[in-house]
Amino acid sequence: MVHSVIIVGGGFSGLVIMNKFIESGVDFLLFEKNDRLGKKILATGNGRGNISNKDLSLNHYHGSNPSFCEYAIKTYDNRHIARFFEKMGIILTEENGRLYPLSKQANAILDGLRLSDNGSVRFAKVTDVEYNDGIFTVVADGKEYFAKNVIMCVGGKSSPNFGTDGTAYNLVKKFGHKITPLYPSLVQLTAPKESIKGLKGIKENAKVTAYSNGVKLADVEGDLLFTDNGISGNTVFYLSAYLVNAKNPFVTVDYLYNVNEEVCKKSLASRRNAYPDLTAESFLSGLVHSRISYKTVSDLFGTDFLKVKYKEIDDDKIDKLIGLLKNTEIKITGNTGFANSQVTKGGIDVNQVNNTTMESKLQKGLYFCGEVLDVDGDCGGYNLQWAYSSAMCAYKSVIDRFLKNKD
């Protein structure tokens, strides 16, 4: 039997296309190598299901040719994805620009996507894709399946615990497709031990700015979390996309970005005058976490800071302490790798793919969706929006061809 379509991969984009084909009555098979569909969806938005963003401007997307995704994102935008899920009874809500299901649970998204499974899903690993005489042969667990079109929704190399280990890129190399260099993105960053000493487990609201060779790349406000070997949190996931190829990378942290600086200085001067004989390690407590206070004071006064009394901290030193809290520099030594990243930067060269249909320019009937392409988005729902938008482009192309041949 020759199917109209075979979908390789049962993640977000694959399930979107599956639902659309069922709705349209197109004959298809979907292959998923894991024992269940959409495992990675459950981790989206820390389990809360962040699938899009109110701001879909293209500066939130990256790759060798970011403009490639413009048509897809603008044509199938956040309003389009909202209508798609509303038909399933899933209402989206906004929080700080991010779009979530009303329940704030990622399983609501997955449950909606797999509700319509009509028995066309096969839990088997695809090991080869070939093309001869107008027909694709897809080999899965040693068996051959045939189709007029193949849509690759195989993900990237990040989070191999979900089955996305990067091996699926090999399936398309035989068609002449180039794979751009792959890097982990939306990932924790590592830093020298001395720059984060004593701060493990602390979570602060801050403004974090990323630099390459002293040139500002981007900044973001939000959670900053200190880990065993570096920094994490929403701010770091966001900036990691910019720091992958950075030269001499570092970040600066402003703990007081939403506080009046002069008020802080007056408050600290009053504290000094009220408690002149207290020692300096607690001087900044109340402005920041006590351990950040401790480290900042030690950075300024050196190893003898425990002997420094409040009364010895003059206005000039208060200015310097405030300066450190507003501009703490942390050198970035790397990241925690693909195993701990949410998204892959790099992938199938988009210059070999049609940007309105996601069809290969090298092989008719071969399509790519989502993370497998050299397009990655910022933290905040941008990557699932791209998965959806690219899936809709591929679906529209295949369904138009299906209806034309049907006539």
C-alpha positions in Angstrom: 0.0 0.0 0.0 1.2 3.5 -0.9 0.2 6.1 1.7 -0.3 9.7 0.8 2.1 10.8 3.6 4.4 9.3 6.2 5.2 11.6 9.2 8.5 10.7 11.0 8.3 11.9 14.6 5.5 12.2 17.0 6.5 15.4 18.8 4.7 18.8 18.7 4.9 19.4 14.9 4.2 15.8 14.0 1.1 15.7 16.1 -0.1 19.1 14.7 0.2 17.7 11.2 -1.5 14.4 12.3 -4.5 16.3 13.6 -4.8 18.3 10.4 -4.6 15.2 8.1 -7.2 13.4 10.2 -9.5 16.5 9.8 -8.9 16.6 6.1 -9.2 12.8 5.5 -5.7 12.3 4.2 -4.3 8.8 4.4 -1.1 8.8 6.5 1.1 6.9 8.9 3.1 8.5 11.8 6.2 6.8 13.2 7.4 7.6 16.7 10.5 5.9 18.1 9.5 6.4 21.8 6.9 4.3 23.5 4.5 7.2 23.6 3.8 10.4 21.8 4.9 13.9 22.6 7.2 13.1 25.6 9.1 16.4 25.2 5.9 18.5 25.2 5.4 17.7 28.9 8.6 19.6 29.7 7.5 22.7 27.9 7.5 25.9 30.0 8.7 23.9 33.0 5.7 21.7 32.7 3.3 24.6 32.2 2.9 24.3 28.4 4.3 27.6 27.1 3.5 27.2 23.4 3.7 30.7 22.0 4.3 34.4 22.7 2.4 37.6 22.2 5.5 39.2 20.6 6.5 37.2 17.5 8.9 39.7 16.1 11.7 38.0 14.1 14.5 39.2 16.4 13.4 36.4 18.6 14.6 33.8 16.0 18.1 32.7 15.1 20.0 30.7 12.6 22.1 31.2 9.5 19.1 32.8 7.8 16.6 34.0 10.4 14.4 35.6 7.7 13.6 32.1 6.5 10.9 31.7 9.1 9.2 35.1 8.5 6.5 33.8 6.1 5.6 30.8 8.4 5.5 32.8 11.6 3.4 35.6 10.1 1.0 33.4 8.2 0.4 30.9 11.1 0.9 33.2 14.1 -0.1 33.1 17.8 -3.8 33.8 16.9 -3.8 30.9 14.5 -2.3 28.5 17.1 -4.9 29.8 19.6 -7.8 28.9 17.2 -6.2 25.5 16.5 -6.3 24.6 20.2 -9.7 26.2 20.9 -11.2 23.7 18.5 -10.0 21.0 21.0 -11.5 22.9 23.9 -8.1 24.2 25.0 -8.2 27.9 25.8 -4.9 29.8 25.9 -4.1 32.5 28.4 -1.2 35.1 28.6 1.2 35.6 31.4 4.0 38.2 30.9 3.6 37.8 27.1 3.8 34.0 27.1 0.9 31.9 26.0 -0.2 28.9 28.1 -3.2 26.6 28.3 -5.6 28.0 30.9 -4.8 25.1 33.2 -1.1 26.0 33.1 -0.3 22.3 32.5 1.6 21.0 29.5 -0.3 17.7 29.6 -3.4 19.6 28.5 -1.6 20.4 25.2 -0.4 16.8 24.7 -3.9 15.4 25.6 -5.5 17.6 23.1 -3.1 16.7 20.3 -3.3 12.9 20.7 -7.1 12.8 21.3 -7.8 12.3 17.6 -5.4 9.4 17.0 -7.2 7.3 14.5 -4.9 4.2 14.7 -2.4 5.6 12.2 0.4 5.8 14.7 3.2 3.2 14.7 5.7 3.1 17.6 8.8 2.1 15.6 12.2 3.7 14.8 12.7 4.9 11.3 16.2 3.8 10.1 16.1 4.7 6.4 14.3 6.8 3.9 14.8 6.2 0.1 13.1 7.6 -3.0 12.6 5.8 -6.3 10.2 6.3 -9.2 8.0 8.9 -7.4 7.6 6.8 -4.2 9.4 7.0 -0.8 10.4 3.8 1.0 10.5 4.3 4.7 12.2 1.5 6.7 11.1 1.2 10.3 12.1 -1.7 12.6 13.1 -3.7 9.5 9.8 -3.3 7.7 9.2 -1.2 4.5 6.4 1.3 4.2 5.6 3.4 1.1 4.4 7.0 0.6 4.1 9.8 -1.9 5.3 12.3 0.6 7.5 12.2 3.8 7.5 14.9 6.5 10.5 14.9 8.9 9.4 16.1 12.3 12.4 14.4 14.1 13.6 17.2 16.4 17.3 18.0 16.9 20.1 16.8 19.2 18.9 18.3 22.5 17.4 16.4 25.3 18.4 12.9 24.1 16.4 11.4 27.0 13.3 12.3 24.9 14.8 10.4 21.9 16.2 13.4 20.1 19.9 12.4 19.8 20.7 13.9 16.5 20.9 10.6 14.6 17.9 11.5 12.5 19.9 14.0 10.5 21.5 11.1 8.8 18.2 10.1 7.2 18.3 13.2 4.9 22.0 13.6 4.1 21.6 11.1 1.2 19.3 13.6 -0.5 22.1 16.1 -0.5 21.0 18.2 2.4 23.7 20.0 4.4 23.6 20.1 8.2 24.9 23.4 9.7 27.0 23.1 12.9 24.9 22.0 16.0 25.1 23.6 19.4 23.0 23.3 22.6 20.7 26.3 23.3 18.3 27.2 26.1 20.8 25.7 28.4 22.5 26.4 31.7 25.8 28.2 31.5 29.0 27.4 33.4 31.2 29.9 35.2 34.4 29.9 37.2 34.0 28.6 40.7 35.2 31.7 42.4 32.6 33.9 40.7 29.7 31.8 42.1 31.2 30.6 45.3 28.7 30.3 48.1 25.7 31.2 45.9 24.4 27.7 44.9 20.6 27.5 45.2 20.0 31.3 45.3 17.3 32.6 43.0 17.1 36.3 42.4 15.1 38.6 40.2 17.7 40.5 38.1 18.5 42.1 34.8 21.2 40.0 33.0 23.1 41.2 30.0 25.3 39.1 27.6 28.5 40.2 26.0 30.9 38.9 23.3 34.3 40.5 23.3 32.9 43.4 25.3 30.0 44.0 22.8 26.5 43.8 24.2 24.5 41.0 22.6 21.2 41.1 24.5 19.6 41.7 27.9 16.7 40.3 29.8 14.9 40.7 33.1 13.7 37.8 35.2 14.9 34.8 37.3 18.6 34.1 37.8 19.5 30.9 39.6 22.9 29.9 40.8 23.9 26.3 40.4 26.8 24.0 41.3 28.9 25.0 38.3 27.3 28.2 36.9 24.0 30.0 36.4 20.5 29.1 35.2 17.0 30.4 35.2 14.8 32.0 32.6 17.3 34.8 32.0 20.1 32.4 31.3 18.0 30.1 29.0 17.1 33.2 27.0 20.7 34.6 26.7 22.3 31.2 26.0 21.0 31.4 22.5 23.1 34.5 22.0 26.2 33.2 23.8 26.8 29.9 21.9 29.4 31.3 19.5 30.4 34.3 21.6 34.1 35.3 21.9 35.3 35.9 25.5 31.7 35.7 26.7 30.5 37.1 30.0 27.3 38.4 31.6 26.6 41.3 33.9 24.0 41.1 36.6 22.0 44.1 37.8 20.2 43.1 41.0 18.8 46.6 41.5 17.4 47.3 38.0 13.9 48.0 39.3 15.0 50.0 42.4 15.8 53.7 42.7 19.6 53.9 43.1 19.6 57.1 45.2 17.0 55.6 47.6 19.3 52.6 48.0 22.3 54.8 48.8 20.4 56.9 51.4 19.1 53.7 53.0 22.6 52.3 53.3 23.9 55.6 54.7 21.1 55.6 57.3 22.0 51.9 58.2 25.6 52.9 58.7 24.8 55.7 60.9 22.3 53.7 63.0 24.5 50.6 63.5 28.1 51.8 63.3 29.7 48.9 65.0 28.1 46.0 63.0 30.5 44.2 60.7 30.3 44.6 56.9 29.1 41.1 55.8 25.5 42.0 56.5 25.6 45.6 55.1 23.7 44.9 51.9 21.2 42.5 53.4 17.7 43.6 52.6 18.7 44.8 49.2 19.7 41.3 48.0 19.9 37.8 49.4 22.2 37.6 52.4 24.8 35.4 50.6 25.0 37.8 47.7 25.4 40.6 50.2 28.3 38.6 51.9 30.0 37.9 48.6 29.7 41.5 47.2 31.2 43.0 50.4 34.0 40.5 50.3 34.7 41.3 46.7 35.1 45.0 47.5 37.0 44.8 50.8 39.0 41.6 50.3 39.9 38.9 52.8 39.7 41.3 55.8 36.1 42.3 55.1 34.9 40.6 58.4 36.9 43.2 60.3 35.3 46.1 58.5 32.6 48.0 60.6 29.6 49.8 59.2 31.1 53.1 60.3 34.1 52.5 58.0 31.9 52.3 54.9 32.0 55.9 53.7 29.8 57.3 50.9 32.4 56.5 48.3 32.4 52.8 49.3 28.6 52.7 49.3 28.7 54.0 45.7 31.1 51.2 44.9 28.9 48.5 46.5 25.9 49.8 44.7 27.9 49.7 41.5 28.8 46.1 42.1 25.2 45.1 42.7 24.2 46.8 39.5 27.1 45.4 37.4 28.3 42.1 38.8 30.4 40.5 36.0 30.4 36.7 35.6 32.7 35.1 33.0 31.0 32.3 31.0 33.2 29.2 30.4 30.7 27.1 28.5 27.3 25.3 29.0 26.0 22.0 30.3 25.6 20.4 26.8 23.0 18.8 24.7 21.8 16.5 27.4 20.7 19.5 29.5 19.5 21.8 26.7 16.0 22.4 25.5 16.7 23.3 21.9 19.3 22.7 19.2 20.9 25.6 17.4 21.7 24.6 13.8 20.3 21.9 11.7 19.2 21.3 8.0 20.4 24.2 5.9 17.3 26.3 5.2 18.8 27.6 1.9 17.9 24.2 0.6 14.3 24.3 1.8 11.3 26.3 0.5 10.3 28.8 3.1 6.6 28.8 2.3 6.1 25.0 2.1 9.0 23.5 4.1 9.6 21.2 1.1 13.1 20.3 0.1 14.4 22.1 -2.9 16.5 19.0 -3.6 13.8 16.3 -3.4 10.1 16.8 -4.2 7.8 15.4 -1.6 10.3 15.6 1.3 9.4 18.1 4.0 11.0 19.3 7.3 9.3 20.9 10.3 10.4 22.4 13.6 13.7 21.9 15.4 15.3 19.7 12.7 15.8 22.9 10.6 18.4 25.6 11.2 15.9 27.8 13.1 15.9 28.3 16.8 13.9 30.7 19.0 14.4 32.5 22.3 13.0 31.1 25.5 9.3 32.0 25.9 7.2 29.8 23.5 9.1 30.7 20.3 10.3 27.2 19.5 6.9 25.6 19.7 5.4 28.4 17.8 8.0 27.7 15.1 7.2 24.0 15.2 3.5 24.8 14.7 4.0 27.4 11.9 6.4 25.2 9.9 4.0 22.2 10.4 1.1 24.2 9.0 3.2 25.2 6.0 4.0 21.6 5.2 0.4 20.5 5.8 -0.9 23.2 3.4 1.5 22.1 0.7 0.7 18.4 1.0 -3.1 19.0 1.2 -3.1 21.2 -1.8 -1.2 18.6 -3.8 -3.5 15.8 -2.4 -6.7 17.7 -3.4 -5.2 18.6 -6.9 -4.4 14.9 -7.6 -7.8 13.9 -6.2 -9.6 16.1 -8.8 
